[in-house]
Amino acid sequence: MKKKNLTSLSDFIDEKAGLKGTKKRDKYDKEFEAFKLGVLIQQARQEKGMTQEQLAELAGTNKSYISKLEKDLKDIRFSTLQRIIKDGLGGQLHISIKV
């Protein structure tokens, strides 16, 4: 069986979001990182069987903030992120830098 018109994920992203180093691609990459953070927090919260309201109470914020964060909030204070991870989820935040 012959495979027709298959495109790799990286080629697809290059086509739709532009090549690495372009303004369009930089914007895409930044937004994708924010999206991933929201998904990770949502998954961790759900694994703990917590509601957004319960997480917000433990982290010292409100439910609407947690909801926005899980839905791709673009800007989050580092101190707030630390409270959500440590106080709310009982986890540890690990950060890496790739250059």
C-alpha positions as CSV (number, residue, x, y, z in Angstrom):
1,M,0.0,0.0,0.0
2,K,1.4,3.4,-1.0
3,K,1.3,6.2,1.5
4,K,0.0,9.5,-0.1
5,N,0.9,13.0,1.0
6,L,2.1,12.2,4.5
7,T,3.6,15.2,6.3
8,S,5.7,15.0,9.5
9,L,4.4,17.1,12.4
10,S,7.5,19.3,12.3
11,D,6.9,20.0,8.6
12,F,3.2,20.7,9.2
13,I,4.1,23.2,12.0
14,D,6.7,24.8,9.7
15,E,4.1,25.2,7.0
16,K,1.3,26.5,9.2
17,A,3.3,28.5,11.8
18,G,6.4,29.5,9.8
19,L,10.0,28.5,10.0
20,K,11.9,28.8,13.3
21,G,13.3,32.3,13.8
22,T,10.4,34.0,12.1
23,K,8.1,36.3,14.1
24,K,5.1,34.2,13.3
25,R,6.9,31.0,14.5
26,D,8.2,32.7,17.6
27,K,4.6,33.8,18.5
28,Y,3.4,30.2,17.9
29,D,6.1,28.7,20.1
30,K,5.4,31.2,22.9
31,E,1.7,30.5,22.8
32,F,2.3,26.7,22.7
33,E,4.4,26.8,25.8
34,A,1.6,28.7,27.7
35,F,-0.9,26.1,26.4
36,K,1.3,23.2,27.6
37,L,1.6,24.8,31.1
38,G,-2.1,25.0,31.4
39,V,-2.6,21.4,30.3
40,L,0.0,20.2,32.8
41,I,-1.6,22.0,35.6
42,Q,-5.1,20.7,34.6
43,Q,-3.8,17.1,34.4
44,A,-2.1,17.3,37.8
45,R,-5.2,18.8,39.4
46,Q,-7.4,16.1,37.9
47,E,-5.0,13.3,38.9
48,K,-5.3,14.6,42.5
49,G,-9.1,14.5,42.2
50,M,-9.3,18.3,42.9
51,T,-11.7,20.9,41.5
52,Q,-10.5,24.2,40.3
53,E,-12.0,25.8,43.3
54,Q,-10.1,23.5,45.7
55,L,-6.8,24.1,44.0
56,A,-7.5,27.9,44.0
57,E,-8.2,27.8,47.7
58,L,-5.0,25.9,48.5
59,A,-2.9,28.2,46.3
60,G,-4.4,31.4,47.6
61,T,-6.0,32.5,44.3
62,N,-9.5,32.2,42.9
63,K,-11.3,29.6,40.7
64,S,-11.5,32.0,37.7
65,Y,-7.7,32.4,37.7
66,I,-7.2,28.6,37.7
67,S,-9.7,28.3,34.9
68,K,-8.0,31.0,32.8
69,L,-4.6,29.4,33.5
70,E,-5.9,26.0,32.3
71,K,-7.4,27.6,29.2
72,D,-4.1,29.2,28.1
73,L,-3.5,32.3,30.2
74,K,-0.6,34.0,28.6
75,D,1.0,35.7,31.6
76,I,1.4,34.2,35.0
77,R,3.6,35.5,37.8
78,F,6.3,33.1,38.8
79,S,5.4,33.4,42.5
80,T,1.8,32.5,41.7
81,L,2.9,29.5,39.6
82,Q,5.1,28.3,42.5
83,R,2.1,28.6,44.9
84,I,-0.1,26.6,42.6
85,I,2.4,23.8,42.1
86,K,3.7,23.7,45.7
87,D,0.8,24.7,47.9
88,G,-2.1,23.8,45.7
89,L,-0.8,20.5,44.1
90,G,1.8,19.5,46.6
91,G,4.3,19.2,43.8
92,Q,7.7,20.6,42.8
93,L,8.4,23.0,39.9
94,H,11.3,22.1,37.7
95,I,12.6,24.6,35.2
96,S,15.1,24.1,32.4
97,I,16.6,26.5,29.9
98,K,17.4,25.4,26.4
99,V,19.6,27.6,24.2
